[in-house]
């Protein structure tokens, strides 16, 4: 599995465990392997000494989970939908607080009153990532999830490409 400095190896297990919990599965924790390795199996829930639950994950599911946490992030398909759902209300269309819009790659990269918000290849020094990771943004509405934060960090660390 390919990781970067923002995606810790345990995050994939955490994401998979959350997905299982959301589906109503009681098994935790999970062990995730890459698509090229054996399928993922969930360990028995604590207290189930004789229970053995195998929950295979298809190659497509494993590859999707892995791709969502690597540098294969696509701006149009992965990053822009996050920005549109969490930021566009205040930073898009006719309303652009701080003279900063996130409605397209070019407006995002242009920055706003505070200057550039993306440092391609360096999420840690990107103002946008700092604001969303710290919870300062969005000011109104739901904060970004850990998965969404990892997608944005991976995209920035991969060079913040217009793809």
Long-range contacts (C-beta under 8 A, 24 or more apart in sequence): 1-32, 1-34, 1-66, 1-70, 2-66, 2-70, 2-71, 3-69, 3-70, 4-70, 4-71, 4-153, 4-154, 4-157, 5-157, 6-123, 6-150, 6-153, 6-154, 6-157, 7-69, 7-70, 7-150, 7-153, 7-154, 11-69, 11-146, 11-150, 12-65, 12-66, 12-69, 14-146, 15-65, 15-68, 15-69, 15-146, 15-147, 16-40, 16-57, 16-65, 20-55, 25-53, 25-55, 27-53, 27-55, 30-55, 32-57, 32-62, 32-65, 33-62, 34-62, 34-63, 34-66, 35-59, 35-60, 35-62, 35-63, 35-66, 68-147, 68-150, 68-151, 69-150, 69-151, 69-154, 70-154, 71-154, 71-157, 71-158, 72-158, 73-151, 73-154, 73-155, 73-158, 74-163, 75-105, 75-155, 75-160, 75-161, 75-162, 75-163, 76-105, 76-163, 78-151, 78-155, 79-151, 79-152, 79-155, 80-104, 80-105, 82-144, 82-148, 82-151, 82-152, 83-108, 86-132, 86-138, 86-141, 86-142, 86-144, 86-148, 87-137, 87-138, 89-138, 89-140, 89-141, 90-138, 90-139, 90-140, 105-162, 106-162, 109-160, 109-162, 118-156, 118-160, 119-156, 120-156, 120-159, 120-160, 121-156, 121-157, 121-158, 121-159, 121-160, 122-156, 122-157, 123-152, 123-153, 123-156, 123-157, 126-156, 126-160, 128-152, 128-156, 129-153, 129-156
